Amino acid sequence: MVIDVTLKDAAQGNEYVIKEIVTGDEELEAFLFSLGCYSGETITVVSHLKGGCVVSIKDSRYNIDNQLAQAIKI
């Protein structure tokens, strides 16, 4: 049984490899790609917030909401 783990479920401070991004929105996926957020890239959850989380991708930090965090499979 394969369990989909998303960024929302990720432990703070751990580094993960992005397996897949499932948004159903090509523009949003293109935006994430421009940030360096794509399959095979490493991502770290810096902290969890009430409405989302702060992530680190390629030496940059971004605040993403829970809906987007759930679209990023790790």
PDB file of N, CA, C and O in Angstrom:
ATOM      1  N   MET A   1       0.839  -1.192   0.000  1.00  0.00           N
ATOM      2  CA  MET A   1       0.000   0.000   0.000  1.00  0.00           C
ATOM      3  C   MET A   1       0.879   1.249   0.000  1.00  0.00           C
ATOM      4  O   MET A   1       1.754   1.399   0.853  1.00  0.00           O
ATOM      5  N   VAL A   2       0.644   2.133  -0.949  1.00  0.00           N
ATOM      6  CA  VAL A   2       1.411   3.369  -1.059  1.00  0.00           C
ATOM      7  C   VAL A   2       0.609   4.502  -0.431  1.00  0.00           C
ATOM      8  O   VAL A   2      -0.558   4.720  -0.757  1.00  0.00           O
ATOM      9  N   ILE A   3       1.253   5.200   0.460  1.00  0.00           N
ATOM     10  CA  ILE A   3       0.595   6.333   1.117  1.00  0.00           C
ATOM     11  C   ILE A   3       1.189   7.609   0.547  1.00  0.00           C
ATOM     12  O   ILE A   3       2.405   7.800   0.567  1.00  0.00           O
ATOM     13  N   ASP A   4       0.324   8.486   0.038  1.00  0.00           N
ATOM     14  CA  ASP A   4       0.800   9.770  -0.471  1.00  0.00           C
ATOM     15  C   ASP A   4       1.076  10.702   0.694  1.00  0.00           C
ATOM     16  O   ASP A   4       0.173  11.052   1.455  1.00  0.00           O
ATOM     17  N   VAL A   5       2.307  11.091   0.823  1.00  0.00           N
ATOM     18  CA  VAL A   5       2.689  12.048   1.858  1.00  0.00           C
ATOM     19  C   VAL A   5       2.864  13.391   1.160  1.00  0.00           C
ATOM     20  O   VAL A   5       3.538  13.493   0.136  1.00  0.00           O
ATOM     21  N   THR A   6       2.252  14.403   1.726  1.00  0.00           N
ATOM     22  CA  THR A   6       2.342  15.734   1.134  1.00  0.00           C
ATOM     23  C   THR A   6       3.202  16.629   2.008  1.00  0.00           C
ATOM     24  O   THR A   6       3.573  16.272   3.127  1.00  0.00           O
ATOM     25  N   LEU A   7       3.504  17.783   1.477  1.00  0.00           N
ATOM     26  CA  LEU A   7       4.306  18.751   2.215  1.00  0.00           C
ATOM     27  C   LEU A   7       3.610  19.170   3.505  1.00  0.00           C
ATOM     28  O   LEU A   7       4.270  19.509   4.486  1.00  0.00           O
ATOM     29  N   LYS A   8       2.295  19.147   3.506  1.00  0.00           N
ATOM     30  CA  LYS A   8       1.540  19.520   4.705  1.00  0.00           C
ATOM     31  C   LYS A   8       1.814  18.547   5.854  1.00  0.00           C
ATOM     32  O   LYS A   8       1.759  18.928   7.023  1.00  0.00           O
ATOM     33  N   ASP A   9       2.111  17.287   5.513  1.00  0.00           N
ATOM     34  CA  ASP A   9       2.383  16.262   6.522  1.00  0.00           C
ATOM     35  C   ASP A   9       3.854  16.185   6.900  1.00  0.00           C
ATOM     36  O   ASP A   9       4.213  15.441   7.813  1.00  0.00           O
ATOM     37  N   ALA A  10       4.702  16.927   6.227  1.00  0.00           N
ATOM     38  CA  ALA A  10       6.153  16.832   6.413  1.00  0.00           C
ATOM     39  C   ALA A  10       6.591  17.350   7.776  1.00  0.00           C
ATOM     40  O   ALA A  10       5.999  18.274   8.333  1.00  0.00           O
ATOM     41  N   ALA A  11       7.643  16.728   8.295  1.00  0.00           N
ATOM     42  CA  ALA A  11       8.217  17.163   9.571  1.00  0.00           C
ATOM     43  C   ALA A  11       9.062  18.415   9.342  1.00  0.00           C
ATOM     44  O   ALA A  11       9.777  18.530   8.347  1.00  0.00           O
ATOM     45  N   GLN A  12       8.964  19.327  10.268  1.00  0.00           N
ATOM     46  CA  GLN A  12       9.704  20.578  10.198  1.00  0.00           C
ATOM     47  C   GLN A  12      11.208  20.300  10.297  1.00  0.00           C
ATOM     48  O   GLN A  12      11.645  19.518  11.141  1.00  0.00           O
ATOM     49  N   GLY A  13      11.988  20.942   9.436  1.00  0.00           N
ATOM     50  CA  GLY A  13      13.439  20.817   9.488  1.00  0.00           C
ATOM     51  C   GLY A  13      14.011  19.676   8.662  1.00  0.00           C
ATOM     52  O   GLY A  13      15.228  19.592   8.496  1.00  0.00           O
ATOM     53  N   ASN A  14      13.169  18.799   8.141  1.00  0.00           N
ATOM     54  CA  ASN A  14      13.652  17.683   7.329  1.00  0.00           C
ATOM     55  C   ASN A  14      13.674  18.046   5.851  1.00  0.00           C
ATOM     56  O   ASN A  14      12.863  18.842   5.378  1.00  0.00           O
ATOM     57  N   GLU A  15      14.616  17.450   5.133  1.00  0.00           N
ATOM     58  CA  GLU A  15      14.724  17.656   3.696  1.00  0.00           C
ATOM     59  C   GLU A  15      14.035  16.506   2.980  1.00  0.00           C
ATOM     60  O   GLU A  15      14.211  15.346   3.352  1.00  0.00           O
ATOM     61  N   TYR A  16      13.257  16.817   1.961  1.00  0.00           N
ATOM     62  CA  TYR A  16      12.506  15.812   1.199  1.00  0.00           C
ATOM     63  C   TYR A  16      12.762  16.012  -0.285  1.00  0.00           C
ATOM     64  O   TYR A  16      13.188  17.085  -0.714  1.00  0.00           O
ATOM     65  N   VAL A  17      12.501  14.976  -1.063  1.00  0.00           N
ATOM     66  CA  VAL A  17      12.570  15.072  -2.518  1.00  0.00           C
ATOM     67  C   VAL A  17      11.136  15.109  -3.038  1.00  0.00           C
ATOM     68  O   VAL A  17      10.310  14.275  -2.668  1.00  0.00           O
ATOM     69  N   ILE A  18      10.853  16.070  -3.887  1.00  0.00           N
ATOM     70  CA  ILE A  18       9.515  16.202  -4.462  1.00  0.00           C
ATOM     71  C   ILE A  18       9.288  15.063  -5.449  1.00  0.00           C
ATOM     72  O   ILE A  18      10.070  14.877  -6.381  1.00  0.00           O
ATOM     73  N   LYS A  19       8.216  14.302  -5.242  1.00  0.00           N
ATOM     74  CA  LYS A  19       7.876  13.200  -6.138  1.00  0.00           C
ATOM     75  C   LYS A  19       6.962  13.665  -7.257  1.00  0.00           C
ATOM     76  O   LYS A  19       7.100  13.249  -8.407  1.00  0.00           O
ATOM     77  N   GLU A  20       6.017  14.542  -6.897  1.00  0.00           N
ATOM     78  CA  GLU A  20       5.001  14.939  -7.877  1.00  0.00           C
ATOM     79  C   GLU A  20       4.304  16.197  -7.385  1.00  0.00           C
ATOM     80  O   GLU A  20       4.209  16.444  -6.183  1.00  0.00           O
ATOM     81  N   ILE A  21       3.819  16.986  -8.336  1.00  0.00           N
ATOM     82  CA  ILE A  21       3.000  18.154  -8.005  1.00  0.00           C
ATOM     83  C   ILE A  21       1.678  17.992  -8.729  1.00  0.00           C
ATOM     84  O   ILE A  21       1.634  17.889  -9.955  1.00  0.00           O
ATOM     85  N   VAL A  22       0.595  17.971  -7.954  1.00  0.00           N
ATOM     86  CA  VAL A  22      -0.736  17.737  -8.519  1.00  0.00           C
ATOM     87  C   VAL A  22      -1.642  18.908  -8.157  1.00  0.00           C
ATOM     88  O   VAL A  22      -2.259  18.929  -7.092  1.00  0.00           O
ATOM     89  N   THR A  23      -1.713  19.886  -9.070  1.00  0.00           N
ATOM     90  CA  THR A  23      -2.559  21.046  -8.807  1.00  0.00           C
ATOM     91  C   THR A  23      -3.773  21.087  -9.715  1.00  0.00           C
ATOM     92  O   THR A  23      -4.809  21.638  -9.340  1.00  0.00           O
ATOM     93  N   GLY A  24      -3.660  20.507 -10.914  1.00  0.00           N
ATOM     94  CA  GLY A  24      -4.743  20.601 -11.885  1.00  0.00           C
ATOM     95  C   GLY A  24      -4.811  21.966 -12.545  1.00  0.00           C
ATOM     96  O   GLY A  24      -5.752  22.257 -13.284  1.00  0.00           O
ATOM     97  N   ASP A  25      -3.814  22.806 -12.281  1.00  0.00           N
ATOM     98  CA  ASP A  25      -3.779  24.163 -12.821  1.00  0.00           C
ATOM     99  C   ASP A  25      -2.415  24.385 -13.473  1.00  0.00           C
ATOM    100  O   ASP A  25      -1.402  24.474 -12.779  1.00  0.00           O
ATOM    101  N   GLU A  26      -2.386  24.471 -14.787  1.00  0.00           N
ATOM    102  CA  GLU A  26      -1.115  24.608 -15.515  1.00  0.00           C
ATOM    103  C   GLU A  26      -0.357  25.878 -15.135  1.00  0.00           C
ATOM    104  O   GLU A  26       0.869  25.856 -15.032  1.00  0.00           O
ATOM    105  N   GLU A  27      -1.068  26.974 -14.928  1.00  0.00           N
ATOM    106  CA  GLU A  27      -0.409  28.224 -14.560  1.00  0.00           C
ATOM    107  C   GLU A  27       0.263  28.107 -13.202  1.00  0.00           C
ATOM    108  O   GLU A  27       1.383  28.583 -13.014  1.00  0.00           O
ATOM    109  N   LEU A  28      -0.418  27.476 -12.259  1.00  0.00           N
ATOM    110  CA  LEU A  28       0.140  27.304 -10.925  1.00  0.00           C
ATOM    111  C   LEU A  28       1.365  26.389 -10.977  1.00  0.00           C
ATOM    112  O   LEU A  28       2.370  26.658 -10.319  1.00  0.00           O
ATOM    113  N   GLU A  29       1.282  25.318 -11.752  1.00  0.00           N
ATOM    114  CA  GLU A  29       2.420  24.411 -11.889  1.00  0.00           C
ATOM    115  C   GLU A  29       3.600  25.122 -12.548  1.00  0.00           C
ATOM    116  O   GLU A  29       4.749  24.893 -12.169  1.00  0.00           O
ATOM    117  N   ALA A  30       3.330  25.978 -13.525  1.00  0.00           N
ATOM    118  CA  ALA A  30       4.392  26.749 -14.174  1.00  0.00           C
ATOM    119  C   ALA A  30       5.026  27.724 -13.177  1.00  0.00           C
ATOM    120  O   ALA A  30       6.242  27.920 -13.186  1.00  0.00           O
ATOM    121  N   PHE A  31       4.211  28.327 -12.327  1.00  0.00           N
ATOM    122  CA  PHE A  31       4.724  29.234 -11.301  1.00  0.00           C
ATOM    123  C   PHE A  31       5.631  28.488 -10.329  1.00  0.00           C
ATOM    124  O   PHE A  31       6.722  28.958 -10.007  1.00  0.00           O
ATOM    125  N   LEU A  32       5.177  27.323  -9.860  1.00  0.00           N
ATOM    126  CA  LEU A  32       5.992  26.525  -8.939  1.00  0.00           C
ATOM    127  C   LEU A  32       7.304  26.118  -9.599  1.00  0.00           C
ATOM    128  O   LEU A  32       8.358  26.146  -8.963  1.00  0.00           O
ATOM    129  N   PHE A  33       7.240  25.741 -10.864  1.00  0.00           N
ATOM    130  CA  PHE A  33       8.443  25.370 -11.600  1.00  0.00           C
ATOM    131  C   PHE A  33       9.424  26.541 -11.642  1.00  0.00           C
ATOM    132  O   PHE A  33      10.633  26.345 -11.517  1.00  0.00           O
ATOM    133  N   SER A  34       8.905  27.757 -11.818  1.00  0.00           N
ATOM    134  CA  SER A  34       9.766  28.942 -11.872  1.00  0.00           C
ATOM    135  C   SER A  34      10.453  29.208 -10.532  1.00  0.00           C
ATOM    136  O   SER A  34      11.502  29.849 -10.482  1.00  0.00           O
ATOM    137  N   LEU A  35       9.854  28.710  -9.450  1.00  0.00           N
ATOM    138  CA  LEU A  35      10.463  28.840  -8.119  1.00  0.00           C
ATOM    139  C   LEU A  35      11.488  27.745  -7.858  1.00  0.00           C
ATOM    140  O   LEU A  35      12.230  27.798  -6.877  1.00  0.00           O
ATOM    141  N   GLY A  36      11.524  26.752  -8.743  1.00  0.00           N
ATOM    142  CA  GLY A  36      12.430  25.623  -8.539  1.00  0.00           C
ATOM    143  C   GLY A  36      11.746  24.453  -7.867  1.00  0.00           C
ATOM    144  O   GLY A  36      12.413  23.534  -7.392  1.00  0.00           O
ATOM    145  N   CYS A  37      10.437  24.473  -7.821  1.00  0.00           N
ATOM    146  CA  CYS A  37       9.644  23.431  -7.172  1.00  0.00           C
ATOM    147  C   CYS A  37       9.113  22.479  -8.242  1.00  0.00           C
ATOM    148  O   CYS A  37       8.092  22.751  -8.873  1.00  0.00           O
ATOM    149  N   TYR A  38       9.816  21.356  -8.442  1.00  0.00           N
ATOM    150  CA  TYR A  38       9.423  20.361  -9.448  1.00  0.00           C
ATOM    151  C   TYR A  38       9.919  18.985  -9.026  1.00  0.00           C
ATOM    152  O   TYR A  38      10.730  18.874  -8.106  1.00  0.00           O
ATOM    153  N   SER A  39       9.447  17.954  -9.680  1.00  0.00           N
ATOM    154  CA  SER A  39       9.802  16.577  -9.357  1.00  0.00           C
ATOM    155  C   SER A  39      11.311  16.392  -9.381  1.00  0.00           C
ATOM    156  O   SER A  39      11.998  16.832 -10.303  1.00  0.00           O
ATOM    157  N   GLY A  40      11.812  15.723  -8.334  1.00  0.00           N
ATOM    158  CA  GLY A  40      13.238  15.450  -8.232  1.00  0.00           C
ATOM    159  C   GLY A  40      14.017  16.489  -7.446  1.00  0.00           C
ATOM    160  O   GLY A  40      15.154  16.233  -7.049  1.00  0.00           O
ATOM    161  N   GLU A  41      13.435  17.646  -7.214  1.00  0.00           N
ATOM    162  CA  GLU A  41      14.103  18.716  -6.474  1.00  0.00           C
ATOM    163  C   GLU A  41      13.926  18.499  -4.975  1.00  0.00           C
ATOM    164  O   GLU A  41      12.908  17.962  -4.541  1.00  0.00           O
ATOM    165  N   THR A  42      14.913  18.915  -4.184  1.00  0.00           N
ATOM    166  CA  THR A  42      14.788  18.800  -2.729  1.00  0.00           C
ATOM    167  C   THR A  42      14.077  20.028  -2.179  1.00  0.00           C
ATOM    168  O   THR A  42      14.199  21.133  -2.708  1.00  0.00           O
ATOM    169  N   ILE A  43      13.334  19.803  -1.108  1.00  0.00           N
ATOM    170  CA  ILE A  43      12.578  20.872  -0.454  1.00  0.00           C
ATOM    171  C   ILE A  43      12.619  20.628   1.044  1.00  0.00           C
ATOM    172  O   ILE A  43      12.556  19.480   1.485  1.00  0.00           O
ATOM    173  N   THR A  44      12.722  21.679   1.824  1.00  0.00           N
ATOM    174  CA  THR A  44      12.779  21.582   3.277  1.00  0.00           C
ATOM    175  C   THR A  44      11.664  22.420   3.879  1.00  0.00           C
ATOM    176  O   THR A  44      11.462  23.569   3.484  1.00  0.00           O
ATOM    177  N   VAL A  45      10.936  21.846   4.838  1.00  0.00           N
ATOM    178  CA  VAL A  45       9.926  22.602   5.566  1.00  0.00           C
ATOM    179  C   VAL A  45      10.640  23.335   6.698  1.00  0.00           C
ATOM    180  O   VAL A  45      11.146  22.706   7.628  1.00  0.00           O
ATOM    181  N   VAL A  46      10.680  24.656   6.617  1.00  0.00           N
ATOM    182  CA  VAL A  46      11.349  25.463   7.628  1.00  0.00           C
ATOM    183  C   VAL A  46      10.462  25.570   8.863  1.00  0.00           C
ATOM    184  O   VAL A  46      10.930  25.415   9.990  1.00  0.00           O
ATOM    185  N   SER A  47       9.172  25.836   8.638  1.00  0.00           N
ATOM    186  CA  SER A  47       8.227  25.905   9.759  1.00  0.00           C
ATOM    187  C   SER A  47       6.804  25.747   9.252  1.00  0.00           C
ATOM    188  O   SER A  47       6.490  26.052   8.101  1.00  0.00           O
ATOM    189  N   HIS A  48       5.949  25.258  10.152  1.00  0.00           N
ATOM    190  CA  HIS A  48       4.524  25.146   9.843  1.00  0.00           C
ATOM    191  C   HIS A  48       3.807  26.330  10.466  1.00  0.00           C
ATOM    192  O   HIS A  48       4.078  26.707  11.606  1.00  0.00           O
ATOM    193  N   LEU A  49       2.894  26.911   9.708  1.00  0.00           N
ATOM    194  CA  LEU A  49       2.091  28.031  10.177  1.00  0.00           C
ATOM    195  C   LEU A  49       0.633  27.602  10.184  1.00  0.00           C
ATOM    196  O   LEU A  49       0.290  26.545   9.654  1.00  0.00           O
ATOM    197  N   LYS A  50      -0.218  28.411  10.776  1.00  0.00           N
ATOM    198  CA  LYS A  50      -1.638  28.065  10.847  1.00  0.00           C
ATOM    199  C   LYS A  50      -2.251  27.880   9.459  1.00  0.00           C
ATOM    200  O   LYS A  50      -3.024  26.947   9.242  1.00  0.00           O
ATOM    201  N   GLY A  51      -1.913  28.759   8.525  1.00  0.00           N
ATOM    202  CA  GLY A  51      -2.516  28.695   7.198  1.00  0.00           C
ATOM    203  C   GLY A  51      -1.642  28.055   6.138  1.00  0.00           C
ATOM    204  O   GLY A  51      -2.026  28.023   4.969  1.00  0.00           O
ATOM    205  N   GLY A  52      -0.472  27.541   6.514  1.00  0.00           N
ATOM    206  CA  GLY A  52       0.421  26.950   5.532  1.00  0.00           C
ATOM    207  C   GLY A  52       1.771  26.621   6.128  1.00  0.00           C
ATOM    208  O   GLY A  52       1.867  26.203   7.282  1.00  0.00           O
ATOM    209  N   CYS A  53       2.817  26.812   5.334  1.00  0.00           N
ATOM    210  CA  CYS A  53       4.157  26.545   5.851  1.00  0.00           C
ATOM    211  C   CYS A  53       5.188  27.360   5.071  1.00  0.00           C
ATOM    212  O   CYS A  53       4.928  27.860   3.977  1.00  0.00           O
ATOM    213  N   VAL A  54       6.355  27.470   5.678  1.00  0.00           N
ATOM    214  CA  VAL A  54       7.489  28.134   5.047  1.00  0.00           C
ATOM    215  C   VAL A  54       8.415  27.025   4.570  1.00  0.00           C
ATOM    216  O   VAL A  54       8.788  26.139   5.338  1.00  0.00           O
ATOM    217  N   VAL A  55       8.784  27.086   3.283  1.00  0.00           N
ATOM    218  CA  VAL A  55       9.649  26.057   2.713  1.00  0.00           C
ATOM    219  C   VAL A  55      10.910  26.695   2.141  1.00  0.00           C
ATOM    220  O   VAL A  55      10.934  27.874   1.787  1.00  0.00           O
ATOM    221  N   SER A  56      11.947  25.884   2.063  1.00  0.00           N
ATOM    222  CA  SER A  56      13.206  26.316   1.476  1.00  0.00           C
ATOM    223  C   SER A  56      13.454  25.480   0.226  1.00  0.00           C
ATOM    224  O   SER A  56      13.478  24.250   0.279  1.00  0.00           O
ATOM    225  N   ILE A  57      13.637  26.167  -0.897  1.00  0.00           N
ATOM    226  CA  ILE A  57      13.934  25.522  -2.183  1.00  0.00           C
ATOM    227  C   ILE A  57      15.123  26.266  -2.783  1.00  0.00           C
ATOM    228  O   ILE A  57      15.049  27.473  -3.012  1.00  0.00           O
ATOM    229  N   LYS A  58      16.199  25.564  -3.033  1.00  0.00           N
ATOM    230  CA  LYS A  58      17.380  26.163  -3.672  1.00  0.00           C
ATOM    231  C   LYS A  58      17.805  27.472  -3.009  1.00  0.00           C
ATOM    232  O   LYS A  58      17.923  28.491  -3.690  1.00  0.00           O
ATOM    233  N   ASP A  59      18.032  27.466  -1.727  1.00  0.00           N
ATOM    234  CA  ASP A  59      18.513  28.631  -0.971  1.00  0.00           C
ATOM    235  C   ASP A  59      17.542  29.806  -0.916  1.00  0.00           C
ATOM    236  O   ASP A  59      17.935  30.914  -0.552  1.00  0.00           O
ATOM    237  N   SER A  60      16.280  29.578  -1.272  1.00  0.00           N
ATOM    238  CA  SER A  60      15.259  30.618  -1.154  1.00  0.00           C
ATOM    239  C   SER A  60      14.134  30.095  -0.273  1.00  0.00           C
ATOM    240  O   SER A  60      13.873  28.893  -0.225  1.00  0.00           O
ATOM    241  N   ARG A  61      13.480  31.004   0.415  1.00  0.00           N
ATOM    242  CA  ARG A  61      12.354  30.621   1.281  1.00  0.00           C
ATOM    243  C   ARG A  61      11.059  31.196   0.738  1.00  0.00           C
ATOM    244  O   ARG A  61      11.002  32.330   0.261  1.00  0.00           O
ATOM    245  N   TYR A  62      10.002  30.361   0.828  1.00  0.00           N
ATOM    246  CA  TYR A  62       8.688  30.767   0.346  1.00  0.00           C
ATOM    247  C   TYR A  62       7.639  30.376   1.366  1.00  0.00           C
ATOM    248  O   TYR A  62       7.763  29.353   2.039  1.00  0.00           O
ATOM    249  N   ASN A  63       6.608  31.192   1.475  1.00  0.00           N
ATOM    250  CA  ASN A  63       5.460  30.886   2.320  1.00  0.00           C
ATOM    251  C   ASN A  63       4.368  30.345   1.403  1.00  0.00           C
ATOM    252  O   ASN A  63       3.910  31.049   0.504  1.00  0.00           O
ATOM    253  N   ILE A  64       3.947  29.095   1.625  1.00  0.00           N
ATOM    254  CA  ILE A  64       2.890  28.522   0.794  1.00  0.00           C
ATOM    255  C   ILE A  64       1.702  28.149   1.663  1.00  0.00           C
ATOM    256  O   ILE A  64       1.866  27.800   2.832  1.00  0.00           O
ATOM    257  N   ASP A  65       0.512  28.222   1.095  1.00  0.00           N
ATOM    258  CA  ASP A  65      -0.687  27.912   1.869  1.00  0.00           C
ATOM    259  C   ASP A  65      -0.911  26.398   1.937  1.00  0.00           C
ATOM    260  O   ASP A  65      -0.270  25.632   1.217  1.00  0.00           O
ATOM    261  N   ASN A  66      -1.820  25.985   2.805  1.00  0.00           N
ATOM    262  CA  ASN A  66      -2.082  24.559   3.017  1.00  0.00           C
ATOM    263  C   ASN A  66      -2.565  23.848   1.755  1.00  0.00           C
ATOM    264  O   ASN A  66      -2.209  22.692   1.526  1.00  0.00           O
ATOM    265  N   GLN A  67      -3.364  24.519   0.939  1.00  0.00           N
ATOM    266  CA  GLN A  67      -3.867  23.903  -0.289  1.00  0.00           C
ATOM    267  C   GLN A  67      -2.708  23.565  -1.230  1.00  0.00           C
ATOM    268  O   GLN A  67      -2.676  22.487  -1.822  1.00  0.00           O
ATOM    269  N   LEU A  68      -1.781  24.474  -1.360  1.00  0.00           N
ATOM    270  CA  LEU A  68      -0.626  24.240  -2.209  1.00  0.00           C
ATOM    271  C   LEU A  68       0.295  23.181  -1.587  1.00  0.00           C
ATOM    272  O   LEU A  68       0.858  22.351  -2.301  1.00  0.00           O
ATOM    273  N   ALA A  69       0.444  23.211  -0.272  1.00  0.00           N
ATOM    274  CA  ALA A  69       1.278  22.215   0.420  1.00  0.00           C
ATOM    275  C   ALA A  69       0.738  20.814   0.207  1.00  0.00           C
ATOM    276  O   ALA A  69       1.510  19.859   0.123  1.00  0.00           O
ATOM    277  N   GLN A  70      -0.578  20.679   0.119  1.00  0.00           N
ATOM    278  CA  GLN A  70      -1.177  19.369  -0.116  1.00  0.00           C
ATOM    279  C   GLN A  70      -1.000  18.906  -1.555  1.00  0.00           C
ATOM    280  O   GLN A  70      -1.106  17.711  -1.832  1.00  0.00           O
ATOM    281  N   ALA A  71      -0.736  19.815  -2.465  1.00  0.00           N
ATOM    282  CA  ALA A  71      -0.548  19.468  -3.874  1.00  0.00           C
ATOM    283  C   ALA A  71       0.871  18.972  -4.156  1.00  0.00           C
ATOM    284  O   ALA A  71       1.130  18.380  -5.204  1.00  0.00           O
ATOM    285  N   ILE A  72       1.789  19.215  -3.214  1.00  0.00           N
ATOM    286  CA  ILE A  72       3.181  18.802  -3.398  1.00  0.00           C
ATOM    287  C   ILE A  72       3.415  17.486  -2.686  1.00  0.00           C
ATOM    288  O   ILE A  72       3.434  17.432  -1.456  1.00  0.00           O
ATOM    289  N   LYS A  73       3.592  16.424  -3.458  1.00  0.00           N
ATOM    290  CA  LYS A  73       3.798  15.077  -2.919  1.00  0.00           C
ATOM    291  C   LYS A  73       5.293  14.835  -2.718  1.00  0.00           C
ATOM    292  O   LYS A  73       6.112  15.141  -3.585  1.00  0.00           O
ATOM    293  N   ILE A  74       5.626  14.281  -1.558  1.00  0.00           N
ATOM    294  CA  ILE A  74       7.044  14.015  -1.246  1.00  0.00           C
ATOM    295  C   ILE A  74       7.240  12.540  -0.943  1.00  0.00           C
ATOM    296  O   ILE A  74       8.358  12.111  -0.658  1.00  0.00           O
TER     297      ILE A  74
END
